[in-house]
């Protein structure tokens, strides 16, 4: 993940989707790996098509695993000391990057909705900007209350530094 950062800009934290939300992908990968090994002797005794079915199942499991890791790594919410960057990779050839400077942020909120999000404590972080022209939303974040408090602390620190630099000018 390559970012275009300003000269004095530093990445504070990178927030990604909660790994547990990939449970169904993991279960599918597990089944695609375990099932052919369970039937390995029977498949291999069937000749070339059994070996092909065995190999295809493992290859499909590997392909799904690589895809899940790729999209987990590519989709991120990057918080720097000057802005928040939302990187959303839709497909292999489509990516949307939205940047909002900390001065433009009006409100930060989070939402946990549903049985599994409540039990496993994951939800959505929503950042509203001044004027409402660009709102950022990042889904399936672990401990969204903690992330929201962290973002609010970064905003307060940025505002305090801005006020201190303005007081020194006057």
HELIX and SHEET records of a PDB file:
HELIX    1   1 UNK A   19  UNK A   22  5                                   4    
HELIX    2   2 UNK A   23  UNK A   38  1                                  16    
HELIX    3   3 UNK A   40  UNK A   45  1                                   6    
HELIX    4   4 UNK A   48  UNK A   74  1                                  27    
HELIX    5   5 UNK A  102  UNK A  104  5                                   3    
HELIX    6   6 UNK A  115  UNK A  120  1                                   6    
HELIX    7   7 UNK A  130  UNK A  132  5                                   3    
HELIX    8   8 UNK A  144  UNK A  169  1                                  26    
SHEET    1   A 4 UNK A  11  UNK A  15  0                                        
SHEET    2   A 4 UNK A  76  UNK A  80 -1                                        
SHEET    3   A 4 UNK A  83  UNK A  91 -1                                        
SHEET    4   A 4 UNK A  94  UNK A 101 -1                                        
SHEET    1   B 3 UNK A 105  UNK A 111  0                                        
SHEET    2   B 3 UNK A 122  UNK A 129 -1                                        
SHEET    3   B 3 UNK A 136  UNK A 142 -1                                        
END                                                                             
